Amino acid sequence: MLTLKLITEQTERVIAGLEKKHFDGARQAIDEVIAVDKARRQAQTELDQNLSNAKKL
C-alpha cells in the first residue's frame, strides 16, 4: 500500500515501481496526488487558523 509519506519522500522510487508494474501515467497520477495533498494541507492550516481566531473572540 502506498502512503502519502512514502509518495512524498520517495517520489521517484514510487513512480519507478508503478511503471515497472505497467501503470500508465504513473508520473501524472503521483504528481496529482501530491498536488491534492498540498492543497488539503493548506486548507487544513487555514481552517485551524480560523478556528483559533474564533476562539479568541
C-alpha positions as CSV (number, residue, x, y, z in Angstrom):
1,M,0.0,0.0,0.0
2,L,1.3,3.4,-0.9
3,T,1.1,6.0,1.9
4,L,1.3,9.8,1.4
5,K,4.5,9.8,3.4
6,L,6.1,7.3,1.1
7,I,4.9,9.1,-2.0
8,T,6.2,12.5,-0.9
9,E,9.5,11.2,0.5
10,Q,10.4,8.8,-2.3
11,T,8.5,10.1,-5.3
12,E,10.9,8.8,-7.9
13,R,11.1,5.3,-6.4
14,V,7.3,5.1,-6.3
15,I,6.9,6.2,-9.9
16,A,9.6,3.7,-11.0
17,G,7.7,0.9,-9.1
18,L,4.4,1.8,-10.7
19,E,5.9,1.9,-14.2
20,K,7.5,-1.5,-13.5
21,K,4.0,-2.8,-12.9
22,H,2.9,-1.2,-16.2
23,F,0.9,1.6,-14.6
24,D,0.3,4.0,-17.5
25,G,0.6,7.7,-16.5
26,A,2.3,6.9,-13.2
27,R,4.1,10.3,-13.0
28,Q,1.0,12.3,-13.8
29,A,-1.0,10.3,-11.1
30,I,1.6,10.8,-8.5
31,D,2.0,14.5,-9.3
32,E,-1.7,14.8,-8.9
33,V,-1.8,13.0,-5.6
34,I,1.0,15.3,-4.3
35,A,-0.8,18.4,-5.5
36,V,-4.1,17.4,-3.9
37,D,-2.3,16.6,-0.6
38,K,-0.6,20.0,-0.7
39,A,-4.0,21.7,-1.2
40,R,-5.5,19.7,1.6
41,R,-2.7,20.7,4.0
42,Q,-3.1,24.4,3.1
43,A,-6.9,24.2,3.6
44,Q,-6.4,22.5,7.0
45,T,-3.9,25.1,8.1
46,E,-6.3,27.9,7.1
47,L,-9.2,26.2,8.9
48,D,-7.0,25.8,12.1
49,Q,-6.1,29.5,12.0
50,N,-9.7,30.5,11.6
51,L,-10.8,28.3,14.5
52,S,-8.1,29.7,16.6
53,N,-9.2,33.3,15.8
54,A,-12.8,32.4,16.5
55,K,-11.9,31.1,20.0
56,K,-10.1,34.4,20.7
57,L,-13.4,36.4,20.2
